[in-house]
Amino acid sequence: MTRTSAIGVRETGFTLIELLVVLVLMGIMLGMVTLSVRSPKSRPLAEESERLAAAMNLAADEARLTGHPVLLLLDRQGWRFLESGPQGPQPVPDDELPGGQFASALDGVALGEGAGKGGESVARLRYWVGQEAMDNGSVYLLRGNEQARVVSDGLGNYQVGR
């Protein structure tokens, strides 16, 4: 911007306020670009485990209501539920207990202590939800160097372990 001083000399340049406004606008635009570029495949493992814990809580509620345990089939791609029946486990309709897909495939899943802590990582596992009221099992999701744990509180409620 150009200004004329009291003596009549022209001064050129930007004021501090103008520079700060431009920096703030650039920061807002950069933030919007960063958020719009983020792919769903980059979803952190913690978010995936939160979704699984919520689904396991629904399965535990279903098991309490029906009096029959629900079988969780968990693999690298996602999960689904089966209910116990006279001819063995049968698929639960998706409108009752929907299955889920992970945004990107896991390297493995584990029960108990998790990979590297005594538990063995496998491609697929079976876990009965609601079979025992004092069930305190842990399910581990493994991707790269990350590990997330879904754990029961002993009363049949599941949450992401810290």
N, C-alpha and C positions, 0 to 999 in steps of 0.2 A: 504494500500500500504506500502511496506517496503523501507526504505531509509537507506543509510549508511552515517553517518556524517563524517566530516574531521578527527575526532579522530579514527574512525573505529567502533563506537558504532551503532548498528542497532536500528532505530526508527520505530515503527509500528503505524498505524492509517491512517485516511483519512484526506485529506486537506479540507479546507472550501469550495473550489470550487467544489470538488467532492460531498460533502454533499448537496450543493445547487442544483446541477444538478439532483441528485436523488430526492430531494423534488419537484422540478419543474415537473419532469416526473411523479411522483406520483399524483400531482395535476391535470395534464392534463388527466391522466387515470381516476381519480375519477370523473372529470367533464364529460368525455365521458360516463362513466357508469351511472351517474345521468341522463343525457339527454336521454339515450337509454331506461331507465327504466320508464320514464314518460309516463303515459297512456293518450290517448286522452280524457278519461272520466274526467281527472283532469283539463280540459281546464277551465280557469277562466271565471267567469260569464261576465266579461268585454269583453272578446273576442267573446262570444256568442252574446252579445248585439251589438257589432260592425257588425257582420254578419247580424243581423236582421235590423239594421239601413241601411246597404247597400241595402238589399232587399226592404225595404220600400222606399228608394230613387228611385230604379228602378220602383216600383209600382207608385210612384208619377209622374215620367216621362211618364209612360204609360198613366196615367190618363190625363195628360196635352196634350199628342199627340192625344188621341182618343176623349177627351172631356167627358169621362165617368169615374166616380169614381171607384176605385178598393177596394174590401172588403178584409181585412186581417183577416183570421181566425187563432187565436193564442191559443195554448193550452200548456200543460206541456211538450209535446213531441217535438213540432215544430210548423211550420206555413205553410199556403198555401194561395193562392189568388183566389178570384172570381171576375168576372167582371159583371157589371149590364147589363142585357139583357131584351128583351120584356117579357120573361117568368120568370123573377127574376134573381138573381145571378147565373152565370154559371161558372164552373171551367175554369181558365186560363190555356192554355197549358204550360207544363213545359219548352218548348223551348222559350216561351215569358217571363214568370215570374216564375222561379222555386221556389218551396217551399223549406223548410229546416228542418233539424232535429237537436235538441240539443244533444250534446255529452252525457249528462246525464239529466234525467228528472228534470224539475223545480218543486218547491213546489207549485207555483201558479203564476199568472199574475195579474196585476192590471192596471186600468186606473186612470188618475188624479194624486192624491197626493201619491199613493203607499200605501202599507200595513203599518198600524201603524200611518199614517199621514192623515187619513180621507178617503183614498181609500180602497176599499174592495178587498181582494185577492180572485180570482176565478180560477176554473180549466180551463175555456175556455172563450175567449172573442172575440168580433167582433169589428173591427175598420175600418171605411171608410177612405181610403187614397185618397187625391186629391178631396175631396168633397167641401172643402172650402179653398180658397187661403190663408186666414189668420188663418188657423187651427194651434193652438199651443198646441195640446194635448200631453200628456206624456203616454208612455207605460212602465210599470215596470215589470222586470223579477225578480222573487224571488226564492232563493235557500238557505236553511239553514238560517244563519244570514246575508247573502249577499243580496244586492238589487242593480240592475242596471237599469238605466232609459234611454229610447230612447225618445228623445224630438224633436219636430218640431221647427224650427227657426221662424215660422210665415210666411215663404214664400214657404212652401212645401218641404223644405229640412230637412232630419232627421239626427241626430247625437246623440252620447252617451252623456248624460248630466253628468256633473261633480258635 
